[in-house]
């Protein structure tokens, strides 16, 4: 299940465009594999701040046995990693050093883990020793590189080679890490309940920094490294087979809400018609509102106002509930929680 799509392009230079496309491609493959999986939560382009540090996580997967953080890298040419974990890439016959995306993901993991550990009672409840349920779950980091990159895997340390995948294989790798439920029961892997998975996902969305915040890409300052420019039209490697997977269409990107919160007051109690005395809630069948006047529950999954499709998905960010049509990609604010009321 996708909780948050990739935000829009923030820069117009070629490097920004290439990086944005790479993240879109990875988000597409994750959506195709886990879009209808209720036991998995995917958050793309998550930006958080904790203890004065900021981090941007390209893709985060919350699953029954832990979390997976994925760092996307747009890389054309060849990639090498030496025995010390130092990365280098080729560009027009020359080699350049580059920051380790694996190390970058590890720094992000540490910040997310500490944020969850210090706020665990907000989504896992008050139980003795509950903090260990965060630290003792399975935490994995991956680096997804462009499909056209040439990886010198034989020269990479095994621990790094196992964590670097090309875009088209990233969903398969995540599925391998998640494993099957049957196998988990046999091996007695510590797991999150479905309610805990939902709680973690909602908590992280509530702590997401909007696109206007200039969050850094790593959890601690890193020195600038001279990297080769990205060609506007990079040449694929000889005899390279282009991915058969189509690039994400507009319907697969995060649409901007069609209305502002003040304009999105069409949701009403299905029994008494009340529009003002409503409280956002979450239950077995997704997001809904409870009428404070008559106590009736009403689903937030309203037909798309653009195409009337009922194939919609509702996500929550703070007090705002946004609905996205899966057929035409139209997005709109379906409900805005008034005052200080909070979803139960």
C-alpha positions as CSV (number, residue, x, y, z in Angstrom):
1,X,0.0,0.0,0.0
2,X,1.4,3.4,-1.0
3,X,1.1,6.0,1.8
4,X,2.9,8.8,0.0
5,X,4.0,9.3,-3.6
6,X,7.1,11.0,-4.9
7,X,6.9,14.8,-4.7
8,X,7.2,16.9,-7.8
9,X,10.5,18.0,-9.4
10,X,12.2,20.7,-7.3
11,X,15.0,21.7,-9.8
12,X,15.3,22.2,-13.5
13,X,19.0,21.3,-14.0
14,X,19.8,18.1,-15.7
15,X,21.1,16.5,-12.5
16,X,17.9,17.2,-10.7
17,X,15.8,15.9,-13.6
18,X,17.9,12.7,-13.8
19,X,17.6,12.1,-10.0
20,X,13.9,12.8,-10.0
21,X,13.3,10.3,-12.8
22,X,15.4,7.6,-11.0
23,X,13.3,8.0,-7.9
24,X,10.1,7.9,-10.0
25,X,11.2,4.7,-11.6
26,X,12.0,3.0,-8.3
27,X,8.6,4.2,-6.9
28,X,6.9,2.7,-9.9
29,X,8.4,-0.7,-9.4
30,X,7.6,-0.6,-5.6
31,X,4.0,0.4,-6.5
32,X,3.6,-2.4,-8.9
33,X,4.8,-5.0,-6.4
34,X,3.2,-3.6,-3.2
35,X,0.5,-1.2,-4.2
36,X,-2.3,-3.6,-3.2
37,X,-0.5,-5.3,-0.3
38,X,-2.2,-4.2,2.9
39,X,0.6,-5.7,5.1
40,X,3.2,-3.3,3.6
41,X,3.4,0.5,3.7
42,X,5.5,2.5,1.2
43,X,6.4,6.1,1.8
44,X,8.3,7.9,-1.0
45,X,10.3,11.1,-0.5
46,X,10.0,11.2,3.2
47,X,11.6,14.2,4.9
48,X,12.0,14.2,8.7
49,X,13.7,16.3,11.4
50,X,14.8,14.9,14.8
51,X,17.1,16.3,17.4
52,X,18.2,19.1,15.2
53,X,19.1,16.8,12.2
54,X,17.2,16.4,9.0
55,X,17.1,13.5,6.5
56,X,15.4,12.8,3.2
57,X,14.6,9.2,2.6
58,X,13.9,8.4,-1.0
59,X,11.8,5.3,-0.3
60,X,10.8,3.7,3.0
61,X,9.1,0.3,3.3
62,X,7.3,-0.7,6.6
63,X,6.5,-4.4,6.6
64,X,5.6,-7.0,9.3
65,X,9.2,-7.8,10.2
66,X,10.8,-4.4,10.1
67,X,11.7,-1.5,7.8
68,X,13.7,-1.1,4.6
69,X,15.3,2.2,3.5
70,X,16.2,2.7,-0.1
71,X,18.5,5.3,-1.5
72,X,18.0,6.0,-5.2
73,X,21.0,7.1,-7.3
74,X,20.9,8.2,-10.9
75,X,24.2,6.8,-12.3
76,X,25.3,6.5,-15.9
77,X,28.5,4.7,-16.7
78,X,30.5,2.3,-14.5
79,X,30.5,2.0,-10.7
80,X,33.2,0.5,-8.6
81,X,33.5,0.1,-4.8
82,X,36.9,-0.8,-3.2
83,X,37.6,-2.8,-0.1
84,X,37.3,0.2,2.1
85,X,33.7,0.9,0.9
86,X,34.8,3.9,-1.2
87,X,32.7,4.5,-4.3
88,X,33.8,5.8,-7.7
89,X,32.0,6.3,-11.1
90,X,33.2,6.7,-14.6
91,X,32.3,9.6,-16.9
92,X,33.6,9.9,-20.5
93,X,36.6,7.7,-19.7
94,X,37.6,9.4,-16.5
95,X,36.9,8.2,-12.9
96,X,35.5,10.3,-10.1
97,X,35.0,9.7,-6.4
98,X,31.5,9.9,-5.1
99,X,29.8,9.7,-1.6
100,X,28.7,6.3,-0.6
101,X,24.9,6.0,-1.0
102,X,25.0,2.9,1.3
103,X,26.6,5.0,4.1
104,X,24.0,7.7,3.3
105,X,21.2,5.3,3.8
106,X,22.7,4.0,7.1
107,X,22.8,7.6,8.5
108,X,19.1,8.0,7.5
109,X,18.3,4.6,9.1
110,X,19.9,5.7,12.4
111,X,17.8,8.9,12.5
112,X,14.5,7.1,11.6
113,X,15.2,4.5,14.2
114,X,15.9,7.0,16.9
115,X,12.8,9.0,16.0
116,X,10.6,5.9,16.3
117,X,12.3,4.7,19.4
118,X,11.8,8.0,21.3
119,X,8.1,8.2,20.2
120,X,7.2,4.6,20.3
121,X,4.3,5.1,22.8
122,X,2.5,7.2,20.2
123,X,1.9,4.2,17.9
124,X,2.7,1.1,19.8
125,X,1.1,1.8,23.2
126,X,2.4,1.9,26.7
127,X,4.0,-1.5,27.5
128,X,7.0,-2.3,29.5
129,X,10.1,-2.7,27.3
130,X,8.1,-1.8,24.2
131,X,11.0,0.2,22.8
132,X,12.8,-3.0,22.0
133,X,10.1,-3.7,19.4
134,X,11.7,-1.0,17.2
135,X,15.4,-1.7,17.7
136,X,15.0,-5.5,17.5
137,X,13.0,-5.6,14.3
138,X,14.8,-6.1,11.0
139,X,16.4,-3.0,9.6
140,X,17.8,-3.1,6.0
141,X,19.3,-0.5,3.7
142,X,19.5,-0.7,-0.1
143,X,20.9,1.4,-2.9
144,X,18.9,1.4,-6.2
145,X,21.0,2.6,-9.2
146,X,20.0,3.4,-12.7
147,X,19.3,0.4,-14.9
148,X,21.9,1.6,-17.5
149,X,24.8,1.6,-14.9
150,X,27.5,-1.0,-15.2
151,X,28.3,-2.5,-11.7
152,X,31.7,-4.1,-11.1
153,X,30.2,-6.5,-8.6
154,X,33.1,-8.9,-8.5
155,X,35.3,-6.1,-7.1
156,X,32.8,-5.0,-4.5
157,X,32.9,-6.1,-0.8
158,X,30.1,-8.7,-0.6
159,X,28.2,-6.8,2.1
160,X,27.9,-3.8,-0.2
161,X,27.2,-5.9,-3.4
162,X,24.3,-7.5,-1.7
163,X,22.7,-4.1,-1.0
164,X,23.1,-2.6,-4.4
165,X,20.4,-3.4,-7.0
166,X,19.3,-1.9,-10.3
167,X,16.0,-0.2,-10.4
168,X,14.0,-3.0,-12.1
169,X,15.1,-5.5,-9.4
170,X,14.5,-3.4,-6.4
171,X,10.9,-4.6,-5.7
172,X,12.1,-8.2,-6.1
173,X,14.9,-7.6,-3.6
174,X,12.5,-6.0,-1.1
175,X,10.1,-8.9,-1.4
176,X,13.0,-11.2,-0.7
177,X,13.8,-9.3,2.5
178,X,10.2,-9.2,3.6
179,X,9.8,-13.0,3.0
180,X,6.6,-14.9,3.3
181,X,4.2,-15.0,6.2
182,X,4.3,-18.8,6.4
183,X,8.1,-18.8,6.6
184,X,7.9,-16.1,9.3
185,X,5.6,-18.2,11.4
186,X,7.9,-21.2,11.1
187,X,11.0,-19.3,12.0
188,X,9.2,-17.2,14.7
189,X,10.5,-13.9,13.3
190,X,9.6,-11.0,15.6
191,X,6.8,-9.1,13.8
192,X,4.7,-6.0,14.0
193,X,0.9,-6.4,14.1
194,X,-1.2,-4.9,11.3
195,X,-2.2,-2.1,13.7
196,X,1.4,-1.4,14.6
197,X,2.3,-1.2,10.9
198,X,-0.5,1.2,10.3
199,X,0.6,3.2,13.4
200,X,4.2,3.5,12.2
201,X,3.1,4.6,8.8
202,X,0.7,7.3,10.0
203,X,3.3,8.6,12.6
204,X,6.0,9.0,9.9
205,X,3.5,10.8,7.6
206,X,2.5,13.2,10.4
207,X,6.2,14.0,10.9
208,X,6.9,14.5,7.2
209,X,8.3,18.0,6.4
210,X,6.6,19.7,3.5
211,X,8.4,20.3,0.2
212,X,9.0,23.9,1.2
213,X,11.5,22.8,3.9
214,X,15.0,22.5,2.6
215,X,15.9,19.2,4.2
216,X,19.3,17.8,3.6
217,X,19.8,14.4,2.0
218,X,21.8,13.0,4.9
219,X,21.4,12.9,8.7
220,X,24.7,14.8,9.2
221,X,26.7,17.3,7.1
222,X,28.8,15.8,4.4
223,X,31.6,17.5,2.5
224,X,30.9,18.5,-1.1
225,X,32.5,16.1,-3.6
226,X,33.2,17.0,-7.2
227,X,31.1,14.8,-9.3
228,X,30.9,14.6,-13.1
229,X,27.9,16.4,-14.7
230,X,24.9,14.4,-15.9
231,X,24.5,14.4,-19.6
232,X,21.1,15.5,-20.9
233,X,21.0,12.5,-23.2
234,X,23.2,9.8,-21.6
235,X,24.2,7.1,-24.0
236,X,23.2,3.5,-22.9
237,X,25.9,0.9,-22.7
238,X,26.6,-1.1,-25.9
239,X,24.1,-3.9,-26.4
240,X,22.2,-2.9,-23.3
241,X,18.7,-4.1,-23.2
242,X,16.2,-1.4,-22.5
243,X,13.7,-2.2,-19.7
244,X,10.5,-3.5,-21.0
245,X,8.7,-1.9,-18.1
246,X,7.0,1.4,-19.3
247,X,8.0,4.5,-17.5
248,X,5.5,5.8,-14.9
249,X,2.6,7.6,-16.5
250,X,1.1,10.7,-15.0
251,X,-1.4,8.5,-13.1
252,X,1.5,7.0,-11.2
253,X,2.8,10.3,-9.8
254,X,1.6,12.2,-6.8
255,X,-1.0,14.7,-8.0
256,X,-1.4,18.0,-6.3
257,X,-4.6,18.4,-4.3
258,X,-7.3,19.8,-6.6
259,X,-8.7,21.9,-3.8
260,X,-7.4,23.6,-0.7
261,X,-8.7,22.4,2.7
262,X,-11.1,25.3,2.9
263,X,-12.8,24.2,-0.3
264,X,-13.0,20.5,0.5
265,X,-16.1,20.3,2.7
266,X,-18.2,17.9,0.6
267,X,-18.0,15.0,3.0
268,X,-21.1,14.6,5.1
269,X,-22.6,12.1,7.5
270,X,-24.5,9.5,5.4
271,X,-27.3,9.4,8.0
272,X,-28.0,12.9,9.1
273,X,-26.0,15.0,6.6
274,X,-23.9,16.7,9.3
275,X,-20.7,18.3,7.8
276,X,-19.1,20.2,10.6
277,X,-19.3,17.8,13.6
278,X,-17.1,15.1,12.1
279,X,-14.0,13.3,13.4
280,X,-11.4,11.5,11.2
281,X,-10.9,7.9,12.1
282,X,-9.1,4.8,10.8
283,X,-10.4,1.3,10.9
284,X,-10.4,-2.1,9.3
285,X,-11.7,-0.8,6.0
286,X,-9.6,2.4,5.9
287,X,-10.2,6.0,6.7
288,X,-13.7,7.2,7.7
289,X,-15.4,10.0,9.7
290,X,-17.5,9.5,12.8
291,X,-20.5,11.9,13.2
292,X,-20.4,13.5,16.6
293,X,-24.1,14.2,16.3
294,X,-25.6,10.8,15.6
295,X,-22.5,8.5,15.9
296,X,-22.7,7.2,12.4
297,X,-19.6,6.2,10.5
298,X,-19.1,7.4,6.9
299,X,-16.3,6.2,4.6
300,X,-14.0,8.8,3.1
301,X,-13.8,6.8,-0.1
302,X,-16.0,9.0,-2.2
303,X,-16.3,8.7,-6.0
304,X,-13.7,10.7,-8.0
305,X,-15.3,14.1,-8.9
306,X,-13.4,14.1,-12.2
307,X,-14.3,10.7,-13.6
308,X,-16.7,9.2,-11.0
309,X,-14.5,6.2,-10.5
310,X,-14.8,4.5,-7.1
311,X,-11.2,3.2,-7.4
312,X,-9.7,5.8,-5.0
313,X,-7.1,5.7,-2.3
314,X,-7.1,8.0,0.8
315,X,-3.9,9.1,2.6
316,X,-3.4,11.3,5.7
317,X,-0.9,14.0,6.4
318,X,-1.5,15.8,9.7
319,X,-5.1,16.9,9.8
320,X,-5.5,16.6,6.0
321,X,-7.0,13.6,4.3
322,X,-6.3,13.5,0.6
323,X,-8.0,11.2,-1.9
324,X,-6.4,10.1,-5.2
325,X,-8.2,8.5,-8.1
326,X,-6.3,5.4,-9.3
327,X,-7.9,5.7,-12.8
328,X,-7.4,9.3,-13.8
329,X,-4.9,10.5,-11.1
330,X,-7.1,13.3,-9.9
331,X,-6.3,14.3,-6.4
332,X,-8.4,16.3,-3.9
333,X,-8.7,17.0,-0.2
334,X,-11.6,14.9,1.0
335,X,-11.6,15.9,4.6
336,X,-9.8,18.5,6.8
337,X,-9.9,17.8,10.6
338,X,-11.1,21.0,12.3
339,X,-9.6,22.3,15.5
340,X,-7.4,20.1,17.6
341,X,-9.4,16.9,17.0
342,X,-7.3,13.9,16.2
343,X,-7.9,10.6,14.5
344,X,-8.3,7.8,16.9
